[in-house]
Amino acid sequence: MEKLWIVFGVLAMFAAVGNVSTILTKRRAEGFRFASLSLTALTVCSFYSWDAMWVKAGDWAALEDVTPCAAGLLLVLVVASIFLNGITLFVCKEKKK
């Protein structure tokens, strides 16, 4: 279960793509939006849980190697997830008007 964050991240990307494609076909996408944002949050939590395991083990070399790069990548992916899911939210609101 060490790299569960990768699984959550991939699932979050699929959910975001499902969200956008569902909106493009003019259907409701609340389920995909919820899944995408939830899986994004689980990705970040799971990654930092993995980091905590390294701290507990005293594996500072692993932390120094992985955390700076992965933290930046997680930030970009979280912003992308918020952006994609936000766009679909605003598109749905404008359709209702």
N, C-alpha and C positions, 0 to 999 in steps of 0.2 A: 504494500500500500504506500510505499515511499513516493512514487511518482503519480499519485492520484490526481494531482493538480494538472497534469498534462491531459488526462482523460476529461476532466471537467472543462478545461480550456477548449479542447476540440469539440466537445458537445455544445459549449456555449457558442462557438462559431457556427456550427450547424443550425442551432436554434435562431441565431441572428439572421442567417441566410434564409431560413424558413420564414422568419418574420417579414423580411423584405419581400420575398417572393409571394407570400400570402397577400400582402398589401397590394402588390402589383396586379394580382388577379382579382382585386376588389372584394376580398373576403375579410372577415374579422380575424385579427391576429393576436388577441390578448394572451392566449395560451403560449404562443411562441415568444412573445415579448417577456412574459413572466419567467419562462424557462431560461431565456437568454440572460436576463439580468441576475436571476438566481444562480445560474451556473457560473456566471462571471464572479459573483461574490464568493461562491464555493471554491473557485480556482484560486483566488487570492488568499483565502483562509487556509486552504490546503497547502499552498506553497509556504506560507509563513509557519505552518505547523511543521513542515519538513525542515525549515531553517531552525526551528526550536529544538528539533531532534539533534541537529548538529551542535547547537550550543550546549545541550545537555551532555553530549558525548565529548565536548571539548575539541571538536574537529574544526579548528579555526581556519585551516587551509581551505577546506571545502567552502566555508562561508565567504572567505576572501575571493575565491575563484568564481563562485556561482551567483551570490546574492547581488552584487552591483549590476551585473548584466541583466539578470532575470528581473530585478526590481524595475529597471527602466522598461523592459519589455512588457511587464505586467501593467505598468502605467499606461503605455501606449495602447495595449489591448483593452483596458478598462475604458479609456477615453473613446476608443473606436466603438465599443459596445454601447456606451451611453449615447454616442452620436447616432449610430444606426437605429437603435431602439427609439430614440427621441424623434428622429425624422418620421418614423412610421406613426408615432403617437400624434404628431402635429398634422400629418397628412390625413389621418382618420378624423381629427377634429374639423379640418377644413372641408372634408366631404360632407359632414353633417350640416354645415351651414347652408 
